[in-house]
Amino acid sequence: MSDQVIKQTTIAKEVSLKGVGLHTGMEVTMTFKPAPENHGYAFKRVDLEGQPVIEADANYVVNTQRGTNLEKMGVKIQTSEHVLAALVGLEIDNVLIELDAPEPPIMDGSSKYFIEAIKKAGVVEQDAEREEFIITDVISYTDEESGSEITIIPSDEYQVTTMVDFGTKVLGTQNATLKHLSEFETEIADSRTFSFLHEIETLLEHGLIKGGDLNNAIVYVDKELSKETMEKLRVAFNKDNISVKPNGILDNLTLHHPNEAARHKLLDVIGDLALIGTRVRGKVIANKPGHYVNTQFAKKLSKIIKLEKRNKVPKVDLNQPPLMDINKIMQMLPHRPPFLLVDRILELSDSHVVGMKNVTMNEPFFVGHFPGAPIMPGVLQVEAMAQTGGILVLSTVPDPENYLTYFMKIDNVKFKQQVQPGDTLIFKMELISPIRRGICHMQAYAYANGKLATEAELMAQIVKVKESEEK
């Protein structure tokens, strides 16, 4: 696969589905809505005050019994995986999923109806590039208790293999493989959720499976059925009568695939790994997967990706003419030497900026910091990053010369290594949220000698010079 630029996508218009939550039994309306670039997937509870949003993030996973359940500040989303799998399967990057209940509709227990709805809405390309984390080493997670293991190895594209073994006669060992994400819709999407009769009995006894009927779960009969159990199931599933088919499946469901259970586990893996928050290029091999091991693996990968991102020095060619030289910078920023701490702007977009400073022994602060051991003060590195960020926010107004930039907040500052005379500092600032009312919230990094030197979250506001004088 060549490293061609692939753009992010969202849906063309909103689309809704109605149904029942499997575990809550609640009627629910779910609406897929277009979302801006770099938004990713998020759920919005429109039935709650303030309509809180929960991002599809592995760090919000609170429990994985009977589905992947997310919680953020007391607000919950249950069984998120089938919906997320559909979005990943159609290679859509940014969508807001609105719900008026805590759980998406179970539909038929697969991703099929979500795929149909999203396709009906249509897909549109956005301007921003799609980010992809390329796997270069083998990464594994093992759950000692269950013997479940997930590994990802380098590959030219995102692939998934699941190996399922439940140690029961009725459902032996099964495997499923997805070689190309483009085949998700035809090969995986219609594979329905399944459970064993002994699980269904327990869930019924505890009132935990309210939205279930025999059309949204394949029930494998792994023990003798007593008349009493038959009667209980008949009432619970609202059927005239219930029987077991020769292949050990309860009643009126016909398998879509002989290995439908393994394919559904593959669907779950794709949905759960959507919680990494970044696309991954590699081959996932999941042995006895389950929501717990899937989401633990997602957390591990998400951590690795964040660390790599921080330590990744922007690729810049210092021999090329800069986007802005010192004269252009001075036309935009009000700062002047010796307090102008950025020499060049190398990249600038709506959401990021890359700048540079050559640190020389001529800097006035080296006289006192420290005599005989010149080190650039960390606070001035933060100031230099803020000035670089100032270029980003000032580029959003037509008359930057009439504005001043003020610091509002500095968070999570970390100094990783010393900056000394002769170093070239590269600054990279990325927006954490869109610029609103001249307020810019940025993640900032400063690199020296190919290594991360300083990082911080910065918030600044630009204010018109006249307004600032009145204050």
N, C-alpha and C positions, 0 to 999 in steps of 0.2 A: 504494500500500500504506500503510495507516494505521500509526502508531507504537504499535500496541497491544502490551501486555506479553505476550511469549511466554515460556513457562517452559522450562527445560532438561529434557532427557529422558535416560533410560537404558533398558536392557532389563529385562524383568520377571524373567527367570531365566537361568541359564547354559545355553549350548548348544554342542555340540562337532561338529567335522567332522574326517574323516581323509582324507589324500591324500598326494601326493608333491610335493616341491619341484622346480620346473622345472629350476633350475640345479644343485641339489645332488643330485637324485635320491633324497633321503632321505625315508623314511616320516615323516609328521608328524601329530600330533593338535593341532588348534587349538581353543581354547575361548574363546568370547565370554562375559565376565562383567559383571554390573552394576557400575557405579562411582559414587562419590559426586558431588555437585554440584561444578562447577568443576574436575573431574578431567581432562576432555578425553579424548583417545585415548592409550593407552600399550600397549607390548608387554612381556610378562614371559617370560623364558626359564626355564621350570621345570626344564629339563634341566641347568642350571648351578648350581654351588654358590652359595648365598645368593639364588638366584632373582632375578637382577638385572632391573630395569625400565628400558626405554628409552622415553622419551616420544616421541610422533609430532611431532617438532620439526625444522623445516628446518635448524637449526644442527647437527644430528647427521648430515646427509647427507654420506657420505664418497665415494661414487662413483655414477655413474648409467649405467654400462655395463649394458645388458640389465636395466634395472629400477632402482628407487630403493632404494639400500642405506643403512641407518642404522648408526651405530656410536657407542656411548657407553662410555668407559673400557674399550675392548677387546672389548666385547660387541656382537655384530652381529645385525641383522635384514636379510634380503635381500628384495627384491621386495615392498615393503609396499603398493604403490599400489592394487591391485585390491580389497584388503580395506578400506582406508580409503575408497575411492570408494563402496563399498556402505553404509558407515556414514553418510557425508555424504548419499548419495542417499536414505536413509530418514530423514534429518534427526534423527539420534540424536547427542546431545552428549557423553555420558560412557560409555566402555566400556574395560574392561581385556581385552587379547587375550593369552591364555596360549598359549605354543608350547613343544613339547619338541624343537625343532630350530631352526636359524637362519632357516628360510624357510617362509612360509605355504604350504599346498597350492595348486598351480596350478589344480586342478579342470579346467574346460574352457577355461581361459585368459581367462575373463570374470569378472564379479562376480555372476553369476546365482545360484550355489549359496550364496554368502555372504548374499545378499539373502533367499533362502528360509529359511536357518537363523535369521537375525535375526528374520524375521517370525514364525517358529515360537515363538521365545522371547517375543515380545510386547514392547510399548513402554510404559513408565510415565513419567508426568510427575513432575518434581521441584519443589521449592519455589522454588529460585533462578531469577532471570530469565536468559534467554538474552542473551548479549552479542553485539552485531553492529557491525562497523565499516562505517560508511556512506562510500562513495567519493564525494568531492566534486570531485576533480580527476582529470585523466587521468594514469595512472601506467604507464610502459612499461619493458620490459627487452628489449634486443636482443643476440643473440649474433652478433657480426660474422662469425665463422668459418663458421657454418652458414647464416647469413641468417635464423635463426629469431627470431621476435619475439612477445612477449606484451604486450598492453595491457589495462588495465581502465578502463572509463569509467562515469560515474554511470548508475544504472538503478534502477527501483523494486524489483527483486528480483535474486537471484543468477542470472545467465544465462551460458552458455558457448557460443562458436562456435569450431570448429576448421576450419582450412583446411590440407589436406594435399597436398603435391606431391613425389613421389619421383623425378620425371624419368625414369620408366620407362613403356614402352608398356602393359605388363600392368596397371599400377595408375596411372592418370592422376591428374588433379587431382580431389580429393573435398572436400566440405564437410559438416559436421554442426552442428546447433544444438540446444541445450536451452534452451527459454524458461522452463520452470518446473521447479524441482527435483523436484516431485511426479511428473514424467514420466520421471524417471531409470529407475525400475524397468521400465517398459514399453518405453521407447525406446532405452535405452543399455546397461542392465545385462548383456544377453546378447551384447554385441559382444566377440568373442574377439581375443586377441592375434594378431599376424601377423608373419611375417618373409619375407625373400626367400631363394630357394634358395642364392644365393652365401653368405649369412650362415650358413645351416644347415650348409653344407659345412664352413666354417671352424670353427664351434662343435663339430661332430662330430670334426673332426681334432684339436682341442685338448681333447677330452673335457669340454666345458663345457655340454653340454645333456643331462643324464642322465635327467631326469624327463619329457622331452618324448615325446609320441607324436602321431600325426596327429589325435588328438581334442582337443588343447588348443592348437593353433596353426594358423592358416591359412598355408599356404606358397605364396607367389606365385612362379611359375617365370619368372625374368627372363633365362634363357639356355637354350641347347640342352642337353638332358639326354643325357649319354653313357650307354652300357650300364653302365659301371663305376660311375658315380654312382648310377644306378638301383639297382644291386645293393647298394651301400653303404647307401642309404636304406632299402631293403627290410629289410636286416638290423637297422639301427638302430631302425626303427619296428616291427619284428616283424610284418611283413605278408607275405602270400603273393606279392602282386605290387603294383606301384605304377604309376600312370599320371597323365597330365596332362589335366585337363578342358578343354573348349573355351575357358572363360573364363580360362585360365592359372593355375588353382589345382590344386595337387597332390591327386590322389586323392579320398578318401572324405568330404570335407567339403562341405556345401552352405552357401552364405552365408546368414546370417539377414537381412541387409539388403544392397542393392547397394552402399551406402557404409559397409559394416561397418568398414573400416579407419579411416575418419575418425571414426566413432562410438567405436571403441576408443581412438583418440587423445584424444577428448573425455573418456572414462572415466578415462584416465591423468591428464589435466589436473586433473580433480576430485579424484582420489586424491592427487596430488602437492601440490595447493594446500591439502589438509587439513593439511599440515605448517605452515601459517601459524599454526595454533593458535587462531585466532579466526574466527568466521563473517564473511563479507564480503558487503555488499550492493552489487553493481555488475555490469557486463557484461564478461566476459572474452573477448577476441578473440585467439585463438592462431593465428599463421601459422607453419606447419611446426613444430608443437610437438615437444618431446622431453623426456626426463627432466631433462637438464642445464638447459635454458632454463626449464622449469617450476619446478625447485627453486631456481634462482637468483632467479627472480621471487618465489617464496614467501619467500625470505630477505629480499629487498628490502621486501616488504609487511609482513613481521613486524617489521622494524626501524622502519618508518614508524608502525605501530600502537603499538609500545612508546613511541616518542617522543611521539606525540599523547596517549597515556594519561597520561604523566607531566605533560604541560603542561596537561592539562584540569582546570580549576578546578571543584570540586564546585559544582553549582547549589544555592545555599541562599537561603532568604528570611529575612533577618535581622529582618523585621518580625513574623514569626510567633513565638508563644511557643516557647522552646526545649524540647527533650525533657527536658533536665536543666538547671536554673539553678545558680548558684554554691552555694546551700545544699544542693541534692541531691548535687552533686559532692563537697562536704565530708563528707556522710554516707557516701560511698563511698571516697574517697581519704584516706589519712592525712596528706597534705601540707597545710600551712597557709601563709597569707601571712607573709612576702613570697615564699615559695617555691612557692606554688600558682600554676601558670602556665597554667591553662586556665579560662576563664570560663563557657563554655556547651558542652553536648553537643547537637548538632543532629540527628544520625542515629546509630542503633545497630542492628546486626543480628548474626547469629551470626559473620559473617566480616569486618565492617568497622565503623568508627566515624568520625564527622566531628565535630570540635570547633572551638572558636573562642577567640581571645584578643584583646582590645583592648589595644594597646600604647600606654601613655601616658607622658608625661614624668615622671610620679610614680614610675616604677619605680626602686627603690633602686640598681640596677646602673648606671643612666645617670650617676650622680654621678661614677663613676670610669671609665666606658667609653663615650666618652672625653670629658673636659671640653671643651666647645665643639663637639663633633662626636658627639652621642649615637647609638650603634649598638647594637642588641640583640646580645649575644654569641651566636655560632653554637651554642656548647655549651648555652646555655639554650633555644635553639629546639629542639635535640634533646631536652632534658629535657622541654619542653612537649609534644612529640610523644609521648614515652614516657608522660607522665602521661595523655594522651588514650588511648593504648593500654592503660594500666592500667585504665581504665573498661571497655574491651572484655573484658579477661581477668577482671576482678573481677565482671563481670555474669554469669559462669558459676558462681559459688558463691552459696549462699543467705545467707551472713553475711559480706559483703565487709569489714565494719568490723573483723573479726578477722584480716585479712591485710595483709601489707606486700608491695610489689612491688620486686624487685631486678633491676637490669640484669645481663645475662649476657654480652652481646656487642653491639657496634655495628660495622656493616660499610658499605662503599661510601657514606660520607657525602660529600655535595657541597653546597657553599654557592653559590647561583646569584646572589643579589642581597641587598643590605643591607636590614635591617628597622629602621625608624626610628619615633620617637614619632609617633602619629597613625595608624599602620598598623593594619589589622585582619588578623590572621593566621587563616587557615583551615587546620586540620590534617585530613589524611585518612590513615587507617591501614587496610591490608588484610592479612588473614592470608595468609602464604605457605604455611603448612601448618596443619592442624587443631590446636587447642589440646590438648596432652596433658600430664598430670601437672602442670598449672598453668604449663606453659611455652608462651609465646606468641611466635611468630616472625612479624614484621610488616614489610611494606613501608610506609614512612612518607613523607608529603609535607607540606610547609608552603607555603602560597601567600600572597603579599602583593600587594595591588593587581592582582589578576587574573593574576599571574605566579608561576611556581614559584620559591620562595626557597631552600628546603632540601629535600634528600631523603636517606634513609638506610634501611638494613635494621637493624631492632632485634630483639633477643631479650631477653625478660624472664621472670622467674618469680615467681609469687605464693607466699608462704610464710606459714603460720599464725603469728600473733604469738608464741604460746607457744613454738613450735618455734624461731622466730628468736631468742628470748631465750636458749634453751638453747645455741645455737651458740657 
